Amino acid sequence: MKDFLKRIKIDAIINAAACITFGIVLILWPVQVTTIACQAIAVVIAVLGAVRVISYIMESEAKNSLNLPLGLVLFVIGIWIFLKPDSIQNMLLIGIGVVLFVHGLQAFRYALEAKRGGYLQWWSLLILAVFGMGLGLACIVDCFGIISMTLTLVGVALVYDGVSLLFIISRIQKTARNVKRGMQEWDAIESEVIEERDL
């Protein structure tokens, strides 16, 4: 358990906090957030395209390369997405679903470690993890129109993911502290027995 706690990096807590923050923002402003995110992606694509076009114009050696056609295609795609951000919202939903599913897998592993550490309610952590993975799959499936999840529910799922991950980590740390305390008490008793025997 001690070795496992060393492997729990601060990034797990940061990821959970980021999910909670983004989830709350998505709950409060679902349409605005997805529009801005999609337009930001569009700007990046358009800039990449513009850089390739400028590279083609500025460098004579690049005249025979694919910089010009590829740059123009990227630039046009970027402008199109910027003007119609809803065209890639499904991709954003897939990305969120993948994050939720990966966090669920991580929580699943933490739950099994909690069981090995002697935490009696490890099964409740397991349920939280499985539910988190289910939410991730629901987001991925929803992009194909199979089920109906609003962006607000996606925000709720992100908040749940962050809170459940923090809760699972806190339970594991508490279990580890109890194990450590028990070992210290056992060492103290063993030391007393040895001292009495030496007397």
N, C-alpha and C positions, 0 to 999 in steps of 0.2 A: 504493500500500500504506500510505503514511504517513497519507493522508486516511482510509483505511478504519479504521486503528487508532484514530484519534480518535473514530470513530463507535462503537467498542466501549465501551460504558458499563460502569460498575461494577455496574449492575443485572444484566447478563448473568451475572457471577460470583456475585452474590447469589442469582439465580434457580437457578443450578446447585447452590449450597450448600443452598438450601432444598429442592430436589428430593432431594438425597442424604439430608438429615436426615429429611424426611418419609418417604422410602422405607425408611430403616433402622427408623424407628418403626413403619411399617406391616408390615415383616417380623417385628418382635418381638411386636407386639400388633395383629394385623390386625382382629380382631372389635371389640376395645375402641375402637380409633381411629375406625373407621367409625361405630360406635354413638354415640360422643361427638360426632363431626362432624355427624351427622344430627340429634341432639338439640339441638345448638347452633343449627342452622338452624331447627329447630322452635320454639325459644324466641324467636328473632328474629321469626318469622312471628306467633306468639301475642302478642308484645308489640305489634307493629304493629296487630294486630286490636284489642287492648285499648285502645290509644291512640285508635283511631277511635271505639270505643264510648263511652269517657269524653268524647271531644270532642263526641259527639252529645248526651250527657246534660248536659254543662256549658254548651254554647252553644245558646241558644234559637233562634238564626237557622239553625242546622243541622238543625232538626227535620225539614225536608222533603228533606234530602239523602240520599245513599246511605251515609252514614257508619255508621249502625247495622247494616243488613244486611251490608254489606261487612266491617265490623269483626267481626261475629259469625262470618261465614264464615271469615275469616282466623284468628280465635281458635280455632275448632273444628278447622280444618286443622292448626294448630300443635300443639294438644293431641294430636290423632290421630297425627301424625308422631312426637311425643315418646314416646308410648306404644308405637308401632310403627315404630321407626327404620329397620327393614329395608325399609320401603315406598318409600324414596327412595334406597336405596343405589345403584341403577342410575344415577340422576342424578349421584351422586358419581363413579361410574366413568366416565361420559361426560366430566365436567369434567377428570378426570385424563388421559383419552385426548386431549382437545383440547390440554391443556398439553404433553403429550409430542409431539404432531404439530407444534405450532407451534415447539417447540424443535428438532425435526428439520429443519423448513424453514429455521430460522435457521442451523443447523449446515451445511445444504446450501449456503447462500449463502456461509458462511465458507470452505467447501471450495473453491468456485469462485474466491474471492478469493485463497486460498492458491496455486491453480494459476497465477493471473495474476502472483503474487509470485515464482514460480519454485520453489515447494516441490515436489520431485520425487515425494514420496509423497502427493500431494493426493488421489489416487484412494482411498487407505485412509480418509481423512477423509470422502470422499463415501459410502463404504460404511457407515461409522458413522452418518452422517446419515440415509441411507435406512432403515437398520435401526431407528433411533429413530422415524422416521415410521411404520414398520410396527408397532412396539409401540403407538403411539398409536392407530392404526386398530384394532388388536386389542382394546384396551380399550373403544373405542366400540362395536365390533361385539359384544363379549361381553355388553353390557348387554341385548341382544336374545336371549341364550341360544344364539347360533349356535356359539360355541366355549366352552371351559371354561377360564377363567383364575381361579385363586384370588387372594385379596387379597395373599397373600405374593408371588406372581409379579408383581402390580402394583407392590408395593414394590421388587422387584428391578428392574423396568423403570424406576422413578423414579431409583433409584441409578445405573443404567446411563446414563440420560439426563443426569444431573448430571455424572458422571465423564467421559463422552464429550465433553460440551460444554466442560468445563474443558480437556480434552486438546487439542481442536481449537483453542481460543483460544491455548493455549500454543504450539502448532506455528506458528500464524500470527504470533505475536509473535516467535518465534525466527527465522522466515523474514524478517520485517521488520528485525530486528537485523542479520542477515547482509547484507541488501541495503544497509542504512545503512552498515555497516562497509566493504563493497565500494566504495560511492560515496566514502567518506572516503579510502580508500586511493588511489582513482583521482584524487581532487582533489590529494592529496599528491604523487603522481607527476607530475601535470600542472604543479603549482607548481614542482617541481624542474627540469622541462624548461624552463620559462619562465625560471627563474633562470639556468640554464646558458647559455641562448640569449642572455640579456642580457649575460652576462660576455664 
